[in-house]
Amino acid sequence: MKVFVVFDAYVDGYQVNDRMAELESISGVNSARALERTAGEVPRYLLEIDMEDEYAQETGQKLKAALGQYSSYMSNVAWGAYKKI
């Protein structure tokens, strides 16, 4: 399963990228990466998180808690979880 989180932030890309190890350390997360917008009319940052399908509920709650720590730095937040069809 993939989770995508888009947002604007009051920090720079290096600071966003520095937090990726924290997300990758959550059990059930296989990988996480941060992308910064180069074109388009979407929020500035995108997090792409790959997680195990069978742990989606538990891992999703941990991800929300981890991201919640930074809510004062984030705006225009949207997210979605997708599975392979």
Secondary structure, DSSP 8 states (H G I E B T S, - for coil): -EEEEEEEESS-HHHHHHTHHHHHTSTTEEEEEEEE--SSSS-SEEEEEEE-GGGHHHHHHHHHHHHHTTGGGEEEEEEEEE---
